[in-house]
Each structure stands twice: as structure tokens, then as C-alpha cells.
Amino acid sequence: MGVYGDEINIKTNGEADIVDITSNVQKVIAISKIKNGIVCVFVPGSTGTITTIEYEPGLMKDFPRVLEKIAPRNVHYDHHETWHDDNGRSHVKASLMGPSTTFPIKNGKLIHGTWQQIVFVELDTRPRDRNIVVQIVGE
């Protein structure tokens, strides 16, 4: 059993930016030389999330619109009073979605559906530099 870790570094444009990182994760798997196991993709921080989506133009509009309904920008968040910032909704969304997800690896390939891509969703209200942790366990 082996363990391999790496990072994917991205820059985001701020709230509702959705970045397809599927090929980046597959590159890390290839470098790891682990053929069968699992890969965990994790974002440190409390205003971003990792999930899967069909990465197509319609959903790139639909998904942020639905998130806005879940935690709208035009309501009061006590978090703003604590830190004097405007990203309370970002923290709420990230808490609901979670910071990571795990995928199987078979024969050195990431297992995912045909229309399923791994994405990082920026929920913070400003552009960010993100370091996404990729941890692989297997043989």
C-alpha cells in the first residue's frame, strides 16, 4: 500500500467561478504511479468546495443561480459583524457542500461518469489563489 500527495494550484475570479480540475487530478494520479486505490480531493479553507458536475454552459449558469437561492447575498449574516467582511453566504454554502470528495482509481485511471467532471467552486466574494490537496492511497 502506498500514499502519494500533491497539490493543484488555481486562480479564481471570485464568487460562482467553477473550475474543471478533472484532468489535473488525473495527471496527479499518473505521476503517483498508483494503479488501484482512492483519491481524495480537498480544499483547505472555508469558502470553497469540491464537487462533481456536468461541466457544460447551462449548468455553469444554473448552479450559481441555485446557490444564490440557498444563501442569498441580500440577507443579514451575523458573520459580517464578526469579521466585517461580506462573505457570510460563502461560508454557509461551503459548509453545506463540504471541502472534499473521494473517487476510485482503477488501472491508473480516475473513475467517474461520462458527463461527470470534478470541479472546484469558488464561493468567496473575491478572487483567490487556491491550493487544492490531492491525496492518493493504493497500490
C-alpha positions in Angstrom: 0.0 0.0 0.0 1.3 3.4 -1.0 0.4 7.0 -0.3 1.1 9.9 -2.6 0.2 13.6 -2.2 0.4 16.7 -4.4 -1.4 20.0 -4.9 -3.3 21.6 -7.8 -2.9 25.4 -7.8 -5.5 27.6 -9.4 -6.6 31.2 -9.5 -10.3 32.0 -9.4 -12.3 35.0 -10.4 -14.4 35.1 -7.2 -17.9 34.0 -6.3 -19.5 31.4 -8.5 -16.3 30.7 -10.5 -16.4 26.9 -11.4 -13.1 25.4 -12.4 -12.9 21.9 -14.0 -9.9 20.2 -12.4 -10.6 16.6 -13.7 -7.6 16.5 -15.9 -5.4 18.0 -13.2 -6.5 15.2 -10.8 -5.8 12.5 -13.5 -2.3 14.0 -14.0 -1.5 13.6 -10.3 -2.8 10.0 -10.4 -0.4 9.3 -13.4 2.5 10.8 -11.6 1.8 8.8 -8.4 2.1 5.5 -10.3 -0.7 4.1 -8.0 -2.8 1.8 -10.2 -5.7 0.9 -7.9 -7.0 2.8 -4.8 -8.7 6.0 -4.0 -8.0 9.7 -4.5 -9.2 12.4 -2.1 -9.5 15.9 -3.5 -9.7 18.5 -0.7 -9.7 22.3 -0.5 -8.3 23.9 2.7 -10.4 26.9 3.7 -14.0 27.6 4.5 -15.2 29.4 1.4 -14.6 26.9 -1.4 -15.8 23.4 -2.3 -15.0 20.4 -4.4 -17.9 18.6 -6.1 -18.9 17.0 -9.4 -21.0 18.4 -12.2 -21.6 18.1 -15.9 -19.3 20.9 -16.9 -21.5 22.5 -19.6 -22.6 26.1 -20.2 -26.2 25.7 -19.0 -25.2 24.2 -15.6 -22.5 26.9 -15.3 -25.4 29.3 -15.1 -27.9 27.1 -13.3 -25.6 26.1 -10.4 -24.7 29.6 -9.2 -28.4 30.6 -9.5 -29.5 27.8 -7.2 -26.7 28.5 -4.7 -27.9 32.1 -4.6 -31.3 30.9 -3.6 -29.9 28.7 -0.8 -27.8 31.5 0.7 -28.7 34.8 -0.9 -26.4 37.9 -0.8 -29.2 40.3 0.3 -29.9 38.9 3.7 -28.2 39.5 7.1 -25.4 37.2 8.1 -24.0 37.6 11.7 -20.6 36.6 10.3 -20.3 40.0 8.8 -20.4 41.6 12.2 -17.7 39.2 13.5 -15.1 39.9 10.7 -16.5 43.0 9.0 -16.5 41.3 5.6 -19.2 40.3 3.2 -18.8 36.6 2.8 -21.2 35.0 5.3 -23.1 33.5 2.5 -19.9 32.0 1.2 -19.3 30.2 4.5 -22.8 28.9 4.6 -22.7 27.4 1.1 -19.2 25.9 1.7 -20.4 24.3 4.9 -23.4 22.7 3.2 -21.3 21.4 0.3 -18.2 20.3 2.1 -14.5 20.7 1.4 -13.7 17.3 -0.3 -14.7 14.3 -2.2 -13.2 10.9 -2.9 -13.0 8.9 -6.1 -11.9 5.4 -7.0 -8.8 4.7 -9.2 -8.7 1.6 -11.4 -5.8 0.6 -13.6 -4.3 4.1 -13.1 -7.4 5.9 -14.2 -9.8 8.1 -12.3 -13.2 6.5 -12.2 -16.0 9.0 -13.0 -19.1 9.1 -15.2 -19.0 10.2 -18.8 -20.6 13.5 -18.1 -19.2 13.9 -14.6 -16.3 16.3 -14.0 -14.5 17.2 -10.8 -14.8 20.9 -10.1 -13.7 23.5 -7.6 -16.4 26.0 -6.9 -15.3 29.4 -5.6 -17.8 30.7 -3.1 -15.8 33.6 -1.6 -16.8 37.1 -2.8 -13.3 37.9 -4.2 -10.8 36.3 -6.5 -8.5 33.8 -4.7 -5.4 31.7 -5.2 -6.3 28.2 -4.2 -4.1 25.2 -3.4 -6.2 22.0 -3.7 -4.8 19.0 -1.9 -4.8 15.6 -3.8 -4.1 12.6 -1.6 -3.9 9.1 -3.1 -3.9 5.8 -1.3 -3.5 2.5 -3.1 -1.1 0.1 -4.8 
